[in-house]
Amino acid sequence: MGLIVPVLLAAWAVLSTGQTDECSPTPSATEGPFFQSQGVPDKADWICRPDFAPEGAPEGGAEFTMTGTIFDEDCATPLGGGDYNVTLMVWQADSEGNYDDNRDTSTHYCRGLITVGEDGTYSVRTILPGQYQNGPTLRPRHMHAMVTAAGYENLITQVYWEGDEFLGDCCNSDDPRLWMPVNDELTQGQFNFTLTRAPDFVASMAASEQVCSSSACYTVVNRSASWADALSACSESGMQLVEISSEDEGAFVAEELLGGTGWRDVGGSLWMGLNNGAEGAEGGDWVWQSGAELGYEGWGEGEPGDAGTCGALLVNENGTSWLAADCAASLDGFVCVAQAS
């Protein structure tokens, strides 16, 4: 897939360091009730494609293009290419202010994964999102975004149209760092995302909450990592990637660990010590990294699929299930375990 080169917007001056004079990481904002972490399709740049429109959705809409660059916290180093494994997912309301979930959760209309170039640039082709009721007033025009990159903290935020009359207290819409400069015709805007460097794995794990059963202590590390990096991080800290050997242990991990630490409210995917023969292997039997065979299996519907040869926990408000994932993918975190002393 070719690189996405941003359109140069001559209608206004856009700061290379972000949306204000101050260099600072892009603030986070709530993901809202329509966040989806799984199954979102790669749409390259055009997120409101008509063939994804659910029944009842308005036809067309005023087209809008949002471009920008994803930067390191120094506001100067662009993040792109294989070393950073950057992902950008965006979602928004349609022209009438409805999200796809309001009509049909399976269509992924006006949401998608966006191509990020080797130089950290991106381009989102969309339509103007509608302003919808929020108590006594309307929510300002906005787009939700989730940005991840290897070695950086995950960012979930909302980008607002600068000058919108309904900017206010809700959801950080009063923060100028989340305002996107737009042209007078409301056809183009530019917004740069600035990510925060993640602490090293050992520091991340030291700051992570530990939950113990009678036989083992578990740690959820909120740090994006590949399967190999997660494996190494657990090992360097005297632990191992979690291996769930029984239904009781699976229930403890789901309820006490992931439920108790809030992961089920947030949702995401976490590495565990499961692989299909070996990292990167083609085929083979699913085994635990220790070499132990599966005595208990918690695969979700349709799993293990062909997405990859490493195993992960899919976490949401309904519980947890297992899924196959690409070993090189940067998931949301991982679970380490050590025998209780």
Secondary structure, DSSP 8 states (H G I E B T S, - for coil): ----------SS---TT-SSSS----------TT---SS--EEETBTT-GGG--TT--S---EEEEEEEEE-TTSSSB--STTTT-EEEEE---TTS--HHHH-TTS-TTEEEE-B-TTSEEEEEEE-----EETTEE---EEEEEEE-TTB--EEEEEEETT-TT--SGGGTT-GGGEE-B-TTSSEEE--EE--B---HHHHHHTS-EEE-SSEEEEEE-S-B-HHHHHHHHHHTT-EE----SHHHHHHIIIIIIITTTHHHH-EEEEEEEEESSTT-SS--EEETTS-B-SS--B-TT-S-SS-SEEEEEEETTEEEEEEE-TTS-BSEEEEEEE--
